[in-house]
Structures are given as C-alpha cells and as structure tokens.
Amino acid sequence: MSYQDDVGEHIRLAILRILEGAPGYAANDSVLHDKLPRLALSCSRAQVRTHLAWLRDQGLLALEEVAPGLFVATLAEAGADVAKGLTTVPGVKRPSAR
C-alpha cells in the first residue's frame, strides 16, 4: 500500500469519527476541511469531497448539496459502526482500541 493510500484510509476514518461526535451526526465539507489538519491530516477541500463521495458510495454516510458548492455529510448507522471499530470496511483504517 502506498503512503497516499494509507493517508486516505486515515482521512476516511477521521471523517467518520468527526461525524460521530458532531451534533446531529452531521457536518458540512467546510467544517470537515477545517478539522482534518488538527489531526495532522491536511488535504484540499476537493479531496475532502472525494473522500465524502467514496464514503457515501460505501453506504457509510449520506451526502447532500445544500447550497451550490456546500455539501452536508450525515453519518449512517454503518458508518458509526466503522468509526467505533465494530465493523471494518476495506479502504477505511480500522480504529485503534480506545
């Protein structure tokens, strides 16, 4: 696995964990973009959207464009299970034991 692939898995897990802790289990792509660097996971807003689309395609979150260029992600039950380490999905880093 390449370094970039490994980082992508970490970013996707971080997004799920951020949503797990967010009010209403939802956040917009701008908030997610701002929070990722605090976890030493910097990426562009376009990359955040790519990861969100990937997570949506896996059934781990819902994604809605609420205004032109502004997307809201809402954690799905399956995504919460992955964030907690109850299930695994290839392409998402398995969380460490808490």
C-alpha positions in Angstrom: 0.0 0.0 0.0 1.3 3.4 -0.9 1.8 6.2 1.6 -1.1 8.2 -0.1 -3.4 5.2 0.2 -2.6 4.8 3.9 -3.3 8.5 4.5 -6.6 8.2 2.6 -7.7 5.4 4.9 -6.9 7.6 7.9 -8.7 10.6 6.4 -11.9 8.5 5.8 -11.8 7.1 9.4 -11.2 10.7 10.8 -14.2 11.9 8.8 -16.4 9.2 10.3 -15.2 9.9 13.8 -15.7 13.6 13.4 -19.3 13.0 12.3 -19.8 10.6 15.2 -19.0 13.4 17.6 -20.9 16.1 15.8 -24.3 17.4 16.8 -26.9 15.5 14.7 -24.1 13.3 13.4 -23.6 15.8 10.6 -21.1 18.4 9.3 -20.5 20.3 6.1 -17.5 19.8 4.0 -16.0 23.2 5.1 -16.1 22.2 8.8 -14.5 18.8 7.9 -11.8 20.5 5.9 -11.0 22.8 8.9 -10.9 19.9 11.4 -8.7 17.5 9.5 -5.5 19.5 9.8 -5.9 19.5 13.6 -5.4 15.7 13.3 -2.3 16.2 11.0 -4.4 15.1 8.0 -4.3 18.0 5.7 -6.0 17.8 2.3 -7.7 20.1 -0.1 -11.5 20.8 0.0 -11.8 18.9 -3.3 -10.1 15.9 -1.7 -12.5 16.1 1.3 -15.4 16.0 -1.2 -13.8 13.0 -3.0 -13.5 11.1 0.3 -17.1 12.0 1.2 -18.3 10.7 -2.1 -16.4 7.5 -1.6 -17.8 7.1 1.9 -21.3 7.7 0.6 -20.8 5.1 -2.1 -19.9 2.6 0.6 -23.1 3.4 2.5 -21.3 4.9 5.4 -22.8 8.4 5.2 -25.4 10.4 3.3 -24.2 13.4 1.3 -26.4 16.3 0.3 -25.6 19.5 -1.6 -27.5 22.1 0.5 -26.3 25.1 -1.5 -24.1 25.5 -4.6 -20.7 24.1 -3.6 -21.7 23.3 0.0 -22.2 19.7 1.0 -23.5 18.2 4.3 -22.5 14.7 5.3 -24.6 12.8 7.8 -23.3 9.6 9.4 -25.1 6.4 8.6 -25.5 3.6 11.1 -22.9 1.6 9.1 -20.5 4.5 9.3 -21.0 4.7 13.1 -20.2 1.0 13.4 -17.0 1.5 11.4 -16.0 4.6 13.5 -16.4 2.6 16.7 -14.4 -0.4 15.3 -17.4 -2.7 15.3 -17.1 -3.5 11.6 -14.4 -3.0 9.1 -14.6 -1.7 5.5 -11.7 -2.0 3.1 -10.4 1.5 2.4 -11.1 2.8 5.9 -8.5 2.5 8.6 -9.6 0.3 11.5 -9.5 2.4 14.6 -7.1 1.6 17.4 -8.5 0.2 20.6 -9.7 3.0 22.9 
